[in-house]
Amino acid sequence: MKITATKDGPYLVPTGGRAAIDGEVIEKAQVALCRCGHSQNKPFCDGSHKAAGFEAPAATVELELG
Ligand code: FES
């Protein structure tokens, strides 16, 4: 699995088509999770990082899941 931390933005996490977050089923290929702390819809990104001026470098995390 590859998690992408976008430049100045959220973590993009692939779901394989479906994920459950705090019991809420999400049927999307990926979810965008807030890493700036300003979203009004945590854990999801709502775009607030732009107005907040959040800055962080891009990064990629690759996980081998057993
Ligand atoms: S990363 Fe987008 S609102 Fe926090």
Backbone and ligand atoms as CSV (ligand in chain L), in Angstrom:
chain,resi,resn,atom,element,x,y,z
A,1,MET,N,N,0.842,-1.176,0.000
A,1,MET,CA,C,0.000,0.000,0.000
A,1,MET,C,C,0.886,1.238,0.000
A,2,LYS,N,N,0.478,2.239,-0.764
A,2,LYS,CA,C,1.246,3.477,-0.818
A,2,LYS,C,C,0.383,4.618,-0.287
A,3,ILE,N,N,0.875,5.321,0.699
A,3,ILE,CA,C,0.224,6.511,1.237
A,3,ILE,C,C,1.024,7.708,0.766
A,4,THR,N,N,0.307,8.679,0.199
A,4,THR,CA,C,0.978,9.857,-0.325
A,4,THR,C,C,0.636,11.066,0.529
A,5,ALA,N,N,1.650,11.704,1.063
A,5,ALA,CA,C,1.461,12.992,1.730
A,5,ALA,C,C,1.667,14.040,0.648
A,6,THR,N,N,0.591,14.735,0.284
A,6,THR,CA,C,0.714,15.715,-0.796
A,6,THR,C,C,1.390,16.983,-0.292
A,7,LYS,N,N,2.062,17.681,-1.196
A,7,LYS,CA,C,2.724,18.929,-0.795
A,7,LYS,C,C,1.679,19.913,-0.269
A,8,ASP,N,N,1.860,20.376,0.938
A,8,ASP,CA,C,0.979,21.361,1.589
A,8,ASP,C,C,-0.466,20.884,1.724
A,9,GLY,N,N,-0.676,19.554,1.688
A,9,GLY,CA,C,-2.048,19.056,1.721
A,9,GLY,C,C,-2.183,17.736,2.454
A,10,PRO,N,N,-3.263,17.018,2.148
A,10,PRO,CA,C,-3.626,15.829,2.920
A,10,PRO,C,C,-2.800,14.577,2.596
A,11,TYR,N,N,-3.069,13.560,3.393
A,11,TYR,CA,C,-2.591,12.216,3.076
A,11,TYR,C,C,-3.606,11.582,2.143
A,12,LEU,N,N,-3.158,11.010,1.055
A,12,LEU,CA,C,-4.029,10.253,0.160
A,12,LEU,C,C,-3.799,8.779,0.432
A,13,VAL,N,N,-4.869,8.106,0.830
A,13,VAL,CA,C,-4.765,6.703,1.231
A,13,VAL,C,C,-5.664,5.859,0.328
A,14,PRO,N,N,-5.089,4.921,-0.421
A,14,PRO,CA,C,-5.917,4.054,-1.255
A,14,PRO,C,C,-6.726,3.099,-0.380
A,15,THR,N,N,-7.943,2.813,-0.816
A,15,THR,CA,C,-8.802,1.945,-0.007
A,15,THR,C,C,-9.053,0.589,-0.653
A,16,GLY,N,N,-8.743,0.493,-1.923
A,16,GLY,CA,C,-9.127,-0.715,-2.632
A,16,GLY,C,C,-10.599,-0.690,-3.012
A,17,GLY,N,N,-11.245,0.438,-2.813
A,17,GLY,CA,C,-12.646,0.602,-3.204
A,17,GLY,C,C,-13.596,0.794,-2.036
A,18,ARG,N,N,-13.140,0.391,-0.830
A,18,ARG,CA,C,-14.062,0.468,0.309
A,18,ARG,C,C,-13.251,0.554,1.597
A,19,ALA,N,N,-13.713,1.383,2.506
A,19,ALA,CA,C,-13.042,1.487,3.802
A,19,ALA,C,C,-14.082,1.810,4.868
A,20,ALA,N,N,-13.793,1.457,6.090
A,20,ALA,CA,C,-14.644,1.828,7.220
A,20,ALA,C,C,-13.813,2.711,8.141
A,21,ILE,N,N,-14.298,3.925,8.364
A,21,ILE,CA,C,-13.595,4.856,9.238
A,21,ILE,C,C,-14.550,5.235,10.353
A,22,ASP,N,N,-14.195,4.846,11.568
A,22,ASP,CA,C,-15.076,5.040,12.734
A,22,ASP,C,C,-16.484,4.520,12.455
A,23,GLY,N,N,-16.550,3.391,11.776
A,23,GLY,CA,C,-17.825,2.746,11.518
A,23,GLY,C,C,-18.545,3.252,10.280
A,24,GLU,N,N,-18.048,4.338,9.702
A,24,GLU,CA,C,-18.675,4.883,8.482
A,24,GLU,C,C,-18.038,4.224,7.264
A,25,VAL,N,N,-18.872,3.584,6.455
A,25,VAL,CA,C,-18.352,2.916,5.269
A,25,VAL,C,C,-18.199,3.937,4.149
A,26,ILE,N,N,-17.008,3.957,3.588
A,26,ILE,CA,C,-16.669,4.863,2.490
A,26,ILE,C,C,-16.417,4.018,1.258
A,27,GLU,N,N,-17.123,4.289,0.195
A,27,GLU,CA,C,-16.888,3.542,-1.038
A,27,GLU,C,C,-16.258,4.470,-2.053
A,28,LYS,N,N,-14.958,4.611,-1.926
A,28,LYS,CA,C,-14.150,5.425,-2.827
A,28,LYS,C,C,-12.831,4.703,-3.013
A,29,ALA,N,N,-12.176,4.942,-4.118
A,29,ALA,CA,C,-10.879,4.310,-4.387
A,29,ALA,C,C,-9.799,4.815,-3.448
A,30,GLN,N,N,-9.954,6.067,-2.973
A,30,GLN,CA,C,-8.994,6.606,-2.006
A,30,GLN,C,C,-9.681,7.641,-1.139
A,31,VAL,N,N,-9.114,7.866,0.026
A,31,VAL,CA,C,-9.611,8.922,0.897
A,31,VAL,C,C,-8.481,9.917,1.142
A,32,ALA,N,N,-8.863,11.172,1.375
A,32,ALA,CA,C,-7.898,12.225,1.695
A,32,ALA,C,C,-8.043,12.551,3.171
A,33,LEU,N,N,-7.015,12.272,3.934
A,33,LEU,CA,C,-7.054,12.483,5.384
A,33,LEU,C,C,-6.268,13.728,5.753
A,34,CYS,N,N,-6.858,14.531,6.627
A,34,CYS,CA,C,-6.256,15.802,7.036
A,34,CYS,C,C,-4.958,15.569,7.805
A,35,ARG,N,N,-3.966,16.367,7.477
A,35,ARG,CA,C,-2.739,16.361,8.291
A,35,ARG,C,C,-2.374,17.760,8.742
A,36,CYS,N,N,-3.259,18.738,8.463
A,36,CYS,CA,C,-2.962,20.111,8.880
A,36,CYS,C,C,-3.637,20.462,10.206
A,37,GLY,N,N,-4.708,19.725,10.560
A,37,GLY,CA,C,-5.413,19.987,11.805
A,37,GLY,C,C,-6.542,20.993,11.680
A,38,HIS,N,N,-6.775,21.549,10.493
A,38,HIS,CA,C,-7.778,22.605,10.331
A,38,HIS,C,C,-9.101,22.138,9.734
A,39,SER,N,N,-9.197,20.893,9.305
A,39,SER,CA,C,-10.439,20.411,8.692
A,39,SER,C,C,-11.596,20.465,9.687
A,40,GLN,N,N,-12.761,20.831,9.188
A,40,GLN,CA,C,-13.979,20.790,9.999
A,40,GLN,C,C,-14.679,19.446,9.822
A,41,ASN,N,N,-14.063,18.557,9.068
A,41,ASN,CA,C,-14.643,17.240,8.792
A,41,ASN,C,C,-13.604,16.141,9.022
A,42,LYS,N,N,-12.857,16.242,10.121
A,42,LYS,CA,C,-11.824,15.247,10.424
A,42,LYS,C,C,-12.457,13.865,10.584
A,43,PRO,N,N,-11.794,12.840,10.163
A,43,PRO,CA,C,-10.398,12.813,9.759
A,43,PRO,C,C,-10.171,13.183,8.298
A,44,PHE,N,N,-11.217,13.609,7.604
A,44,PHE,CA,C,-11.057,13.887,6.184
A,44,PHE,C,C,-10.571,15.315,5.946
A,45,CYS,N,N,-9.892,15.488,4.865
A,45,CYS,CA,C,-9.501,16.820,4.405
A,45,CYS,C,C,-10.725,17.495,3.805
A,46,ASP,N,N,-10.954,18.755,4.164
A,46,ASP,CA,C,-12.040,19.515,3.540
A,46,ASP,C,C,-11.517,20.713,2.756
A,47,GLY,N,N,-10.231,20.759,2.545
A,47,GLY,CA,C,-9.628,21.849,1.773
A,47,GLY,C,C,-9.179,23.021,2.635
A,48,SER,N,N,-9.433,22.965,3.940
A,48,SER,CA,C,-9.091,24.088,4.823
A,48,SER,C,C,-7.594,24.362,4.899
A,49,HIS,N,N,-6.788,23.376,4.532
A,49,HIS,CA,C,-5.334,23.563,4.589
A,49,HIS,C,C,-4.892,24.739,3.718
A,50,LYS,N,N,-5.647,25.016,2.649
A,50,LYS,CA,C,-5.268,26.112,1.743
A,50,LYS,C,C,-5.402,27.458,2.446
A,51,ALA,N,N,-6.565,27.718,3.051
A,51,ALA,CA,C,-6.792,28.993,3.738
A,51,ALA,C,C,-5.893,29.125,4.957
A,52,ALA,N,N,-5.542,27.980,5.563
A,52,ALA,CA,C,-4.695,28.002,6.759
A,52,ALA,C,C,-3.229,28.246,6.413
A,53,GLY,N,N,-2.889,28.127,5.145
A,53,GLY,CA,C,-1.496,28.324,4.742
A,53,GLY,C,C,-0.593,27.184,5.177
A,54,PHE,N,N,-1.192,25.997,5.326
A,54,PHE,CA,C,-0.412,24.831,5.760
A,54,PHE,C,C,0.709,24.541,4.763
A,55,GLU,N,N,1.886,24.308,5.304
A,55,GLU,CA,C,3.027,23.971,4.466
A,55,GLU,C,C,3.704,22.729,5.002
A,56,ALA,N,N,3.920,21.779,4.108
A,56,ALA,CA,C,4.645,20.561,4.461
A,56,ALA,C,C,5.114,19.916,3.166
A,57,PRO,N,N,6.239,19.269,3.223
A,57,PRO,CA,C,6.743,18.649,1.996
A,57,PRO,C,C,5.932,17.410,1.619
A,58,ALA,N,N,6.002,17.079,0.357
A,58,ALA,CA,C,5.397,15.839,-0.116
A,58,ALA,C,C,6.239,14.663,0.367
A,59,ALA,N,N,5.589,13.537,0.521
A,59,ALA,CA,C,6.302,12.322,0.917
A,59,ALA,C,C,5.474,11.116,0.495
A,60,THR,N,N,6.153,10.025,0.340
A,60,THR,CA,C,5.475,8.780,0.001
A,60,THR,C,C,5.875,7.730,1.023
A,61,VAL,N,N,4.870,7.037,1.528
A,61,VAL,CA,C,5.115,5.946,2.474
A,61,VAL,C,C,4.601,4.665,1.829
A,62,GLU,N,N,5.472,3.704,1.679
A,62,GLU,CA,C,5.056,2.429,1.097
A,62,GLU,C,C,5.074,1.361,2.177
A,63,LEU,N,N,3.959,0.653,2.291
A,63,LEU,CA,C,3.822,-0.372,3.318
A,63,LEU,C,C,3.630,-1.730,2.658
A,64,GLU,N,N,4.269,-2.714,3.211
A,64,GLU,CA,C,4.011,-4.082,2.771
A,64,GLU,C,C,3.125,-4.711,3.819
A,65,LEU,N,N,1.895,-4.962,3.432
A,65,LEU,CA,C,0.942,-5.528,4.386
A,65,LEU,C,C,0.908,-7.040,4.228
A,66,GLY,N,N,0.992,-7.717,5.328
A,66,GLY,CA,C,1.025,-9.168,5.287
A,66,GLY,C,C,-0.277,-9.755,5.143
L,1,FES,S1,S,-5.000,18.676,5.063
L,1,FES,FE1,FE,-6.717,19.488,4.059
L,1,FES,S2,S,-7.908,20.346,5.623
L,1,FES,FE2,FE,-6.187,19.535,6.639
